[in-house]
């Protein structure tokens, strides 16, 4: 007999996942900053816990899927907006 099909529940603790240094980039001032991720899931959707070094500046870019950003600590400036701890942003694909 097979198990009933339906949604799966996956539960874990992000603090038990290893930090992976996923990329490094050059900032506008010439300094270099690293991005670290804890990969929570990669299929069917990508979910990561990401850490940026202070002062890191990301160039304008796009994604091929919707993205949800939670600011857990620190702050992020996006254009003229300041996103502080507790901010949630939902970015649509593109």
N, C-alpha and C positions, 0 to 999 in steps of 0.2 A: 504494500500500500504506500502511495507517495504522500508526502506532507502537503498540506494545503498551500496554494500559492497566494501571495499577498505581499504587502510591503515588509521589508526587513528593518529591524531596529539594530543599529550599531552604536554602542556606547563605549567611551574610552576617556582617558585623561590626557589632554594635550601636553601636559608637563612631563609625561613619560616618554614622549617622542623625541628623537634626537634632532638637534639643530643641524641643518644642512646649509653650507655656504653655497648658494645657488648662482650668484653672479656678482660681478664687481663692475662699477662704472666710473667714468670720470665726470666729476661735477663741473659746473660752469667756471668755478674758481681754480680749476686744475687739480684739486684734491681728488682722491679716490675713495669711494664708499662701497661697502659690501652689503648685500642683501642676504638674510638668513631666513630659511623656512623650516617649519615643522609640517610635513605633509600629512594631513589628516585623512584624506581620501583622494583618489585619482580617477575612479570610475564609479558610477556613470558621470559624476561631476567632480571637478577639481576643487578641493577645499584645503586651504593652508592657513597656518598661523605665521605671520610674517613680521620680521624685525628689520627696521631700517636704521642705519647709523645716523646720529644727529647731524644735521646740516645737509643731508642727502637731497639732491634735486633731481627729480625725474622729468625727462623730456615728455612733451605731449605725445601720447600714443593711444592705440586702440586695442580692443580684445575681441575675440570671436565668440564670446559668450557673455551673458550678464555677469556682473560682479557685485558682491556685497562687501562693504568695508566697515568694520567696527573699530573705532579707536579705543583701545584698552588702556593705554597710558601715553603720556606725551601729547604732542599736538602736531598737526599737519596744516600747512598753508596751501590752499588750492586757489589760484588766482587771487582775488581779494577776500576770500573766505578763510577763516581760521577754524579748523575742525579740532576740537578739544576732546579730552577723555569723555566717553559716553556717546560721541557722535556716531551715527550710522548713516552710510551713504549707499544708495543703490544705483549702480551705473548700468545702463542698458548696453547690450552688444553694440560694438562699433565706437 
